[in-house]
């Protein structure tokens, strides 16, 4: 495969965790990569031995002008973008009543609007070529909600709905969309990348409070391996029929199955009442 035929992956949030590992795996496969981060210094040692196949760019996904400029540079450098990985994201811990609205809105700007605007920016080129794959990093928290991460759940539920709709729109054009839904991995998500509510309300101590402490104390000890996750993501993208939903980690798989079972129970238990809401058949 000559250089011009090697796939081009554009990855956001490459300072640590999934983004960094995905870029490493892409380069190890001999492919080309556009690695982005808010701070170029965080990527100084990323792909140094493959300088001809890697492009490192400063990018804050909350700024549409920076998104447009980065996509333009990537397309000028490599001619196209084959795979977009929307990985940039942040966490926030606190009960819904405890949470600071400005921090929550910032999280939405990164986790949802940054992802949405990145997707929109690459779509024109992918449509022209009738080829391309958008990989959106969601979470098991985008499949089911839980205490202390209600607003984080909301950002990821938004990503899920956006991605499912996008997949239906672009499938006839030859484009693909995959939602990646990890459980706990040893990334920086629960470390410096996550903010936390300053307020603590005693009534939430057994639920959100306990979960906050668990998340912080468990940072760096999660069972998930980011390198194995990156390998799994590449395998899914390169599959003949890539999945729309890709759960990563044993806990994610178990929690996803429980959510499906809980939905089925509610749907069936209340089916008669659900059906009663339509106009009677004539």
Secondary structure, 3 states (H helix, E strand, C coil): CCHHHCCEEEECCCCCHHHHHHHHHHHHCCCEEEEEECCHHHHCCCCHHHHHHEEEEECCCCCHHHHHHHHHHHHHHHCCCCEEEECCCCEEECCCCCCCHHHHHHHHHHHHHHHHHHHHHHHHHHHHHCCEEEEEECCHHHCCCCCCCHHHHHHHHHHHHHHHHHHHHHHHHCEEEEEEEECCECCCCCCCCEEECCCCCHHHHHHHHHHHHHHHHCCCCCCECHHHHHHHHHHHHCCCCCCCEEEECHHHHHHHHHHHHHHHHHHHHCHHHHHCCCCCCC
